[in-house]
Amino acid sequence: MSITDAAAALAETGDAVDRSTLSRYLKQHAEALPLKRAGQSNLVELGALMAHRGENIRLRNPVHTGSALGRPPAPSRRFAGSQSDGIARKANADAEMKEMDLAHRRRHLTVTGEVDRAGREALALMQSAFDRAVESEAASLSVRYGWDERTVRLALKTFSKRGVEVFHREILQRLDAMRRVREADGDAVALDEAANGAGLQ
């Protein structure tokens, strides 16, 4: 999320801060809140920013505001409740959707179906190229070494088929590993959201 949008989202949760102040804050805490460059903009992760500001002791309400006036002390911003958490999650999701939309329009993203189709076509082209090479190589080896052309052709075809099978198996294993990582990330997000939801009840 851009710094301007992050300042607006913080203001909606009651953390009134303008863009320049937030920019200085991010520079002061660059190690804890790294910025990500996207074109001309610097992006910050809103959830991490809100958590950091909620835990920053300098930003909390002064102690005298509660007991000195006979009122109970105000709760920490860190436990602001479901409304601010919901706003932060929505703002973060909106920012991610905008980033994905922009990346799609700039053709930085590729549709999964297109990648799958291109992979299958590449595999078929590779098999076809091997098959064509087998014919010419079988004839060449037969003439050069006096081997039976049919036997050589069968041996080369078997060799080609085994090579493509190994390649195919390796690709499937890598895709499966990527899918497991993606599912594990999704499970972690779901558990985090469930924990947040349970904590708010």
Backbone as CSV, one residue per row, in Angstrom:
resi,resn,N_x,N_y,N_z,CA_x,CA_y,CA_z,C_x,C_y,C_z
1,MET,0.850,-1.169,0.000,0.000,0.000,0.000,0.895,1.231,0.000
2,SER,0.517,2.269,-0.777,1.329,3.483,-0.825,1.288,4.203,0.519
3,ILE,2.272,5.082,0.743,2.348,5.806,2.012,1.126,6.705,2.178
4,THR,0.678,7.334,1.092,-0.513,8.197,1.153,-1.741,7.397,1.571
5,ASP,-1.937,6.230,0.922,-3.090,5.384,1.265,-2.984,4.856,2.693
6,ALA,-1.753,4.527,3.112,-1.556,4.028,4.473,-1.902,5.110,5.495
7,ALA,-1.513,6.367,5.210,-1.842,7.472,6.121,-3.355,7.634,6.227
8,ALA,-4.053,7.517,5.083,-5.518,7.636,5.093,-6.154,6.491,5.877
9,ALA,-5.627,5.265,5.694,-6.176,4.107,6.411,-5.943,4.235,7.913
10,LEU,-4.771,4.731,8.302,-4.497,4.941,9.728,-5.433,5.990,10.307
11,ALA,-5.687,7.051,9.533,-6.585,8.111,10.007,-7.987,7.558,10.250
12,GLU,-8.421,6.622,9.396,-9.753,6.021,9.560,-9.852,5.212,10.851
13,THR,-8.721,4.709,11.326,-8.736,3.918,12.562,-8.498,4.778,13.799
14,GLY,-8.396,6.101,13.598,-8.204,6.997,14.736,-6.758,7.379,14.976
15,ASP,-5.847,6.899,14.144,-4.428,7.243,14.261,-4.148,8.355,13.255
16,ALA,-4.470,9.590,13.651,-4.362,10.723,12.731,-2.898,11.035,12.457
17,VAL,-2.478,10.836,11.215,-1.107,11.119,10.799,-1.138,11.515,9.327
18,ASP,-0.364,12.556,8.972,-0.342,12.945,7.559,0.781,12.202,6.837
19,ARG,0.821,12.363,5.513,1.755,11.596,4.695,3.211,11.882,5.055
20,SER,3.566,13.163,5.221,4.968,13.500,5.492,5.417,12.963,6.857
21,THR,4.530,13.042,7.855,4.870,12.508,9.177,5.054,10.993,9.105
22,LEU,4.156,10.334,8.373,4.257,8.878,8.230,5.531,8.498,7.481
23,SER,5.884,9.282,6.464,7.106,9.022,5.708,8.336,9.103,6.620
24,ARG,8.367,10.128,7.494,9.481,10.250,8.444,9.490,9.069,9.421
25,TYR,8.301,8.665,9.872,8.177,7.529,10.797,8.745,6.264,10.153
26,LEU,8.420,6.049,8.870,8.896,4.858,8.166,10.414,4.890,7.994
27,LYS,10.979,6.089,7.786,12.439,6.196,7.675,13.102,5.890,9.017
28,GLN,12.486,6.365,10.102,13.038,6.111,11.437,13.019,4.619,11.775
29,HIS,11.993,3.926,11.297,11.815,2.507,11.642,11.958,1.621,10.400
30,ALA,12.912,1.989,9.536,13.074,1.284,8.254,13.414,-0.190,8.431
31,GLU,14.110,-0.522,9.508,14.495,-1.923,9.714,13.279,-2.786,10.041
32,ALA,12.380,-2.257,10.845,11.180,-3.015,11.232,10.092,-2.930,10.171
33,LEU,10.086,-1.828,9.404,9.039,-1.604,8.402,9.678,-1.318,7.044
34,PRO,10.223,-2.348,6.373,10.884,-2.111,5.084,9.884,-1.698,4.008
35,LEU,10.307,-0.782,3.153,9.474,-0.329,2.043,9.791,-1.168,0.813
36,LYS,8.770,-1.355,-0.035,8.953,-2.095,-1.275,8.742,-1.125,-2.430
37,ARG,9.702,-1.070,-3.342,9.627,-0.143,-4.473,8.720,-0.726,-5.543
38,ALA,7.776,0.092,-6.040,6.895,-0.322,-7.136,6.744,0.867,-8.070
39,GLY,7.564,0.902,-9.120,7.536,2.034,-10.035,8.030,3.283,-9.330
40,GLN,7.204,4.327,-9.307,7.561,5.582,-8.652,7.163,5.595,-7.182
41,SER,6.454,4.584,-6.732,5.915,4.584,-5.366,6.697,3.662,-4.442
42,ASN,6.664,4.014,-3.153,7.154,3.136,-2.100,5.936,2.520,-1.424
43,LEU,5.940,1.200,-1.275,4.798,0.509,-0.678,5.168,-0.003,0.709
44,VAL,4.188,0.032,1.610,4.385,-0.456,2.971,3.262,-1.436,3.289
45,GLU,3.558,-2.442,4.105,2.550,-3.431,4.492,1.737,-2.847,5.647
46,LEU,0.439,-2.607,5.401,-0.398,-1.884,6.357,-0.537,-2.617,7.688
47,GLY,-0.729,-3.925,7.658,-0.893,-4.678,8.909,0.322,-4.532,9.818
48,ALA,1.522,-4.669,9.228,2.753,-4.523,10.015,2.891,-3.101,10.547
49,LEU,2.524,-2.115,9.717,2.608,-0.711,10.138,1.677,-0.439,11.315
50,MET,0.433,-0.926,11.234,-0.530,-0.696,12.320,-0.070,-1.372,13.610
51,ALA,0.452,-2.593,13.479,0.929,-3.304,14.673,2.104,-2.557,15.302
52,HIS,3.014,-2.074,14.460,4.194,-1.359,14.962,3.790,-0.071,15.666
53,ARG,2.885,0.681,15.066,2.447,1.938,15.688,1.648,1.659,16.960
54,GLY,0.909,0.559,16.976,0.151,0.206,18.177,1.050,-0.169,19.345
55,GLU,2.226,-0.729,19.022,3.150,-1.163,20.068,4.167,-0.084,20.444
56,ASN,4.232,0.980,19.666,5.209,2.045,19.913,4.774,2.862,21.124
57,ILE,5.550,2.797,22.194,5.165,3.428,23.465,5.044,4.938,23.347
58,ARG,5.783,5.556,22.427,5.713,7.013,22.270,4.386,7.472,21.676
59,LEU,3.703,6.565,20.975,2.448,6.942,20.326,1.219,6.659,21.178
60,ARG,1.413,5.961,22.293,0.260,5.629,23.142,-0.234,6.866,23.871
61,ASN,-1.482,6.827,24.309,-2.047,7.961,25.054,-1.293,8.167,26.359
62,PRO,-1.045,9.411,26.758,-0.371,9.657,28.035,-1.152,9.061,29.190
63,VAL,-0.410,8.679,30.263,-1.018,7.981,31.401,-2.033,8.853,32.119
64,HIS,-1.797,10.194,32.206,-2.662,11.049,33.013,-4.044,11.263,32.419
65,THR,-4.257,10.917,31.158,-5.547,11.208,30.539,-6.680,10.433,31.189
66,GLY,-6.405,9.300,31.826,-7.479,8.524,32.419,-7.685,8.830,33.877
67,SER,-6.773,8.342,34.726,-6.979,8.400,36.167,-6.970,9.823,36.706
68,ALA,-6.190,10.742,36.103,-6.136,12.115,36.618,-7.479,12.806,36.482
69,LEU,-8.274,12.433,35.497,-9.579,13.061,35.294,-10.709,12.212,35.863
70,GLY,-10.367,11.132,36.576,-11.391,10.285,37.179,-12.024,9.310,36.211
71,ARG,-11.433,9.163,35.012,-11.966,8.218,34.030,-11.026,7.029,33.936
72,PRO,-11.537,5.864,33.530,-10.636,4.726,33.344,-9.683,5.002,32.188
73,PRO,-8.451,4.484,32.249,-7.499,4.740,31.167,-7.992,4.161,29.848
74,ALA,-7.650,4.862,28.756,-8.063,4.407,27.423,-7.309,3.132,27.070
75,PRO,-7.958,2.187,26.388,-7.272,0.950,26.009,-6.177,1.230,24.984
76,SER,-5.173,0.367,24.987,-4.079,0.511,24.024,-4.610,0.360,22.610
77,ARG,-3.992,1.082,21.656,-4.398,0.969,20.264,-4.175,-0.437,19.728
78,ARG,-3.249,-1.140,20.364,-2.946,-2.496,19.911,-4.181,-3.385,19.988
79,PHE,-5.073,-3.105,20.936,-6.292,-3.894,21.103,-7.508,-3.050,20.744
80,ALA,-7.415,-2.323,19.655,-8.466,-1.374,19.298,-9.783,-2.063,18.968
81,GLY,-9.757,-3.321,18.598,-11.006,-4.036,18.382,-11.241,-4.395,16.933
82,SER,-12.407,-4.990,16.708,-12.682,-5.581,15.408,-12.804,-4.556,14.292
83,GLN,-13.322,-3.373,14.572,-13.536,-2.405,13.498,-12.214,-1.984,12.860
84,SER,-11.232,-1.618,13.680,-9.950,-1.188,13.113,-9.224,-2.352,12.448
85,ASP,-9.323,-3.555,13.039,-8.706,-4.729,12.418,-9.343,-5.011,11.063
86,GLY,-10.655,-4.918,11.018,-11.368,-5.151,9.762,-11.005,-4.129,8.706
87,ILE,-10.914,-2.867,9.115,-10.544,-1.805,8.171,-9.138,-2.042,7.642
88,ALA,-8.231,-2.425,8.537,-6.843,-2.677,8.122,-6.771,-3.835,7.136
89,ARG,-7.494,-4.932,7.437,-7.477,-6.083,6.530,-8.072,-5.721,5.179
90,LYS,-9.179,-4.954,5.198,-9.815,-4.558,3.936,-8.893,-3.650,3.129
91,ALA,-8.266,-2.694,3.802,-7.354,-1.780,3.107,-6.183,-2.550,2.510
92,ASN,-5.672,-3.519,3.261,-4.559,-4.336,2.775,-4.984,-5.168,1.570
93,ALA,-6.163,-5.776,1.657,-6.666,-6.591,0.546,-6.903,-5.732,-0.690
94,ASP,-7.475,-4.529,-0.494,-7.698,-3.617,-1.622,-6.381,-3.238,-2.284
95,ALA,-5.363,-2.964,-1.459,-4.052,-2.586,-1.999,-3.449,-3.733,-2.806
96,GLU,-3.580,-4.965,-2.288,-3.047,-6.122,-3.006,-3.781,-6.336,-4.326
97,MET,-5.103,-6.143,-4.320,-5.876,-6.285,-5.558,-5.453,-5.237,-6.587
98,LYS,-5.219,-3.995,-6.123,-4.767,-2.939,-7.040,-3.406,-3.287,-7.631
99,GLU,-2.504,-3.816,-6.783,-1.177,-4.209,-7.273,-1.293,-5.312,-8.320
100,MET,-2.149,-6.313,-8.045,-2.317,-7.407,-8.997,-2.927,-6.911,-10.300
101,ASP,-3.914,-6.008,-10.199,-4.553,-5.457,-11.390,-3.538,-4.696,-12.232
102,LEU,-2.720,-3.882,-11.575,-1.696,-3.115,-12.278,-0.673,-4.045,-12.932
103,ALA,-0.236,-5.060,-12.195,0.730,-6.019,-12.747,0.137,-6.764,-13.935
104,HIS,-1.169,-7.089,-13.866,-1.834,-7.778,-14.978,-1.889,-6.877,-16.208
105,ARG,-2.237,-5.584,-15.993,-2.301,-4.652,-17.122,-0.929,-4.414,-17.739
106,ARG,0.112,-4.480,-16.927,1.478,-4.305,-17.450,2.045,-5.612,-18.003
107,ARG,1.232,-6.651,-17.978,1.619,-7.981,-18.470,2.778,-8.573,-17.667
108,HIS,2.794,-8.289,-16.360,3.782,-8.894,-15.472,3.254,-10.201,-14.884
109,LEU,1.955,-10.471,-15.079,1.344,-11.711,-14.599,0.918,-12.555,-15.792
110,THR,0.937,-13.860,-15.613,0.487,-14.770,-16.659,-0.593,-15.666,-16.081
111,VAL,-1.656,-15.863,-16.858,-2.764,-16.712,-16.417,-2.269,-18.152,-16.292
112,THR,-2.662,-18.830,-15.218,-2.192,-20.190,-14.953,-2.494,-21.127,-16.118
113,GLY,-3.682,-20.996,-16.707,-4.062,-21.848,-17.835,-3.124,-21.686,-19.024
114,GLU,-2.671,-20.444,-19.259,-1.742,-20.196,-20.363,-0.403,-20.882,-20.110
115,VAL,0.055,-20.826,-18.866,1.326,-21.479,-18.516,1.202,-22.988,-18.690
116,ASP,0.084,-23.554,-18.231,-0.145,-24.996,-18.351,-0.168,-25.410,-19.823
117,ARG,-0.919,-24.646,-20.646,-1.024,-24.965,-22.073,0.345,-24.855,-22.759
118,ALA,1.099,-23.795,-22.433,2.421,-23.609,-23.036,3.365,-24.743,-22.638
119,GLY,3.265,-25.197,-21.384,4.107,-26.305,-20.932,3.803,-27.588,-21.684
120,ARG,2.512,-27.868,-21.876,2.125,-29.081,-22.609,2.585,-29.009,-24.065
121,GLU,2.434,-27.820,-24.678,2.872,-27.652,-26.066,4.384,-27.827,-26.181
122,ALA,5.126,-27.281,-25.209,6.589,-27.407,-25.233,7.007,-28.869,-25.113
123,LEU,6.316,-29.615,-24.260,6.628,-31.035,-24.087,6.360,-31.805,-25.383
124,ALA,5.227,-31.497,-26.045,4.892,-32.169,-27.309,5.913,-31.823,-28.395
125,LEU,6.335,-30.551,-28.451,7.339,-30.135,-29.437,8.675,-30.828,-29.184
126,MET,9.041,-30.963,-27.919,10.297,-31.627,-27.577,10.245,-33.097,-27.999
127,GLN,9.126,-33.768,-27.722,8.978,-35.176,-28.112,9.040,-35.323,-29.631
128,SER,8.375,-34.396,-30.343,8.378,-34.434,-31.805,9.788,-34.229,-32.359
129,ALA,10.536,-33.291,-31.757,11.910,-33.035,-32.202,12.783,-34.266,-31.980
130,PHE,12.613,-34.935,-30.840,13.369,-36.161,-30.573,13.019,-37.239,-31.602
131,ASP,11.727,-37.380,-31.910,11.299,-38.405,-32.867,11.923,-38.169,-34.243
132,ARG,11.952,-36.886,-34.676,12.554,-36.578,-35.981,14.056,-36.857,-35.961
133,ALA,14.703,-36.511,-34.850,16.147,-36.735,-34.742,16.469,-38.226,-34.740
134,VAL,15.594,-39.044,-34.147,15.824,-40.493,-34.079,15.929,-41.079,-35.481
135,GLU,15.047,-40.651,-36.391,15.042,-41.202,-37.752,16.375,-40.951,-38.450
136,SER,16.832,-39.696,-38.427,18.080,-39.377,-39.132,19.289,-39.999,-38.436
137,GLU,19.293,-39.998,-37.096,20.422,-40.572,-36.360,20.496,-42.089,-36.545
138,ALA,19.340,-42.748,-36.588,19.337,-44.208,-36.783,19.954,-44.565,-38.129
139,ALA,19.578,-43.832,-39.179,20.133,-44.100,-40.509,21.634,-43.823,-40.526
140,SER,22.034,-42.704,-39.897,23.452,-42.321,-39.873,24.298,-43.355,-39.123
141,LEU,23.835,-43.791,-37.948,24.576,-44.778,-37.156,24.631,-46.132,-37.856
142,SER,23.553,-46.471,-38.552,23.508,-47.744,-39.277,24.580,-47.779,-40.363
143,VAL,24.706,-46.674,-41.115,25.710,-46.601,-42.184,27.114,-46.553,-41.589
144,ARG,27.293,-45.734,-40.540,28.629,-45.526,-39.978,29.192,-46.782,-39.313
145,TYR,28.352,-47.501,-38.551,28.867,-48.634,-37.765,28.384,-49.998,-38.266
146,GLY,27.553,-50.001,-39.301,27.064,-51.266,-39.839,26.021,-51.934,-38.963
147,TRP,25.356,-51.142,-38.101,24.326,-51.703,-37.229,23.007,-51.808,-37.979
148,ASP,22.135,-52.672,-37.472,20.799,-52.802,-38.050,20.003,-51.528,-37.739
149,GLU,19.531,-50.853,-38.796,18.854,-49.552,-38.617,17.610,-49.669,-37.741
150,ARG,16.854,-50.748,-37.908,15.627,-50.916,-37.118,15.953,-51.032,-35.629
151,THR,16.990,-51.801,-35.290,17.386,-51.979,-33.890,17.870,-50.659,-33.289
152,VAL,18.670,-49.929,-34.083,19.175,-48.631,-33.610,18.014,-47.675,-33.364
153,ARG,17.044,-47.661,-34.300,15.887,-46.771,-34.168,15.113,-47.086,-32.892
154,LEU,14.882,-48.384,-32.614,14.165,-48.780,-31.397,14.923,-48.349,-30.144
155,ALA,16.252,-48.526,-30.158,17.061,-48.143,-28.994,17.000,-46.631,-28.766
156,LEU,17.123,-45.860,-29.848,17.084,-44.396,-29.719,15.704,-43.910,-29.275
157,LYS,14.648,-44.533,-29.792,13.289,-44.138,-29.381,13.073,-44.419,-27.901
158,THR,13.569,-45.575,-27.429,13.453,-45.906,-26.003,14.212,-44.885,-25.162
159,PHE,15.426,-44.548,-25.615,16.243,-43.558,-24.913,15.514,-42.207,-24.857
160,SER,14.954,-41.794,-25.994,14.224,-40.519,-26.067,13.009,-40.529,-25.149
161,LYS,12.267,-41.639,-25.182,11.063,-41.747,-24.353,11.408,-41.676,-22.868
162,ARG,12.475,-42.377,-22.461,12.885,-42.352,-21.052,13.296,-40.936,-20.634
163,GLY,14.003,-40.239,-21.502,14.427,-38.873,-21.189,13.253,-37.942,-20.971
164,VAL,12.251,-38.034,-21.856,11.058,-37.189,-21.719,10.289,-37.557,-20.453
165,GLU,10.216,-38.858,-20.136,9.522,-39.284,-18.910,10.199,-38.719,-17.661
166,VAL,11.539,-38.761,-17.635,12.276,-38.214,-16.487,12.020,-36.713,-16.373
167,PHE,12.082,-36.012,-17.510,11.824,-34.566,-17.524,10.411,-34.269,-17.011
168,HIS,9.445,-35.025,-17.516,8.041,-34.834,-17.125,7.855,-35.065,-15.627
169,ARG,8.476,-36.131,-15.104,8.372,-36.445,-13.680,8.989,-35.333,-12.821
170,GLU,10.150,-34.827,-13.244,10.811,-33.741,-12.498,9.931,-32.489,-12.454
171,ILE,9.348,-32.150,-13.596,8.484,-30.958,-13.656,7.270,-31.141,-12.749
172,LEU,6.645,-32.315,-12.789,5.480,-32.570,-11.939,5.838,-32.472,-10.458
173,GLN,7.012,-33.000,-10.088,7.439,-32.923,-8.685,7.644,-31.473,-8.255
174,ARG,8.233,-30.669,-9.131,8.446,-29.255,-8.791,7.124,-28.508,-8.676
175,LEU,6.201,-28.789,-9.603,4.883,-28.146,-9.536,4.148,-28.554,-8.263
176,ASP,4.275,-29.836,-7.897,3.627,-30.324,-6.683,4.214,-29.647,-5.444
177,ALA,5.543,-29.473,-5.427,6.191,-28.798,-4.296,5.718,-27.350,-4.195
178,MET,5.599,-26.669,-5.349,5.112,-25.282,-5.350,3.675,-25.216,-4.843
179,ARG,2.848,-26.200,-5.271,1.448,-26.222,-4.834,1.361,-26.414,-3.323
180,ARG,2.216,-27.313,-2.771,2.199,-27.546,-1.321,2.594,-26.292,-0.549
181,VAL,3.597,-25.570,-1.049,4.013,-24.324,-0.385,2.880,-23.311,-0.415
182,ARG,2.213,-23.196,-1.588,1.101,-22.248,-1.730,-0.039,-22.614,-0.788
183,GLU,-0.359,-23.916,-0.692,-1.434,-24.357,0.199,-1.067,-24.124,1.663
184,ALA,0.205,-24.353,2.004,0.650,-24.116,3.385,0.526,-22.641,3.737
185,ASP,0.884,-21.756,2.783,0.729,-20.315,3.014,-0.740,-19.962,3.202
186,GLY,-1.605,-20.575,2.369,-3.040,-20.318,2.485,-3.595,-20.801,3.810
187,ASP,-3.124,-21.979,4.271,-3.565,-22.503,5.567,-3.121,-21.586,6.698
188,ALA,-1.895,-21.050,6.585,-1.386,-20.156,7.631,-2.228,-18.891,7.708
189,VAL,-2.602,-18.350,6.534,-3.445,-17.148,6.513,-4.810,-17.454,7.109
190,ALA,-5.386,-18.627,6.738,-6.703,-19.003,7.262,-6.658,-19.176,8.775
191,LEU,-5.597,-19.809,9.290,-5.460,-19.985,10.739,-5.323,-18.642,11.442
192,ASP,-4.560,-17.737,10.829,-4.368,-16.405,11.409,-5.700,-15.664,11.477
193,GLU,-6.476,-15.740,10.377,-7.775,-15.062,10.357,-8.730,-15.687,11.366
194,ALA,-8.686,-17.031,11.484,-9.556,-17.707,12.450,-9.182,-17.307,13.873
195,ALA,-7.869,-17.209,14.131,-7.413,-16.814,15.469,-7.832,-15.385,15.777
196,ASN,-7.710,-14.506,14.770,-8.137,-13.118,14.971,-9.636,-13.046,15.233
197,GLY,-10.398,-13.849,14.471,-11.852,-13.858,14.655,-12.240,-14.373,16.026
198,ALA,-11.544,-15.425,16.506,-11.847,-15.988,17.824,-11.485,-14.997,18.921
199,GLY,-10.403,-14.246,18.703,-9.982,-13.285,19.713,-10.927,-12.115,19.847
200,LEU,-11.697,-11.847,18.796,-12.614,-10.707,18.823,-13.970,-11.057,19.412
201,GLN,-14.239,-12.349,19.594,-15.560,-12.756,20.101,-15.631,-12.650,21.614
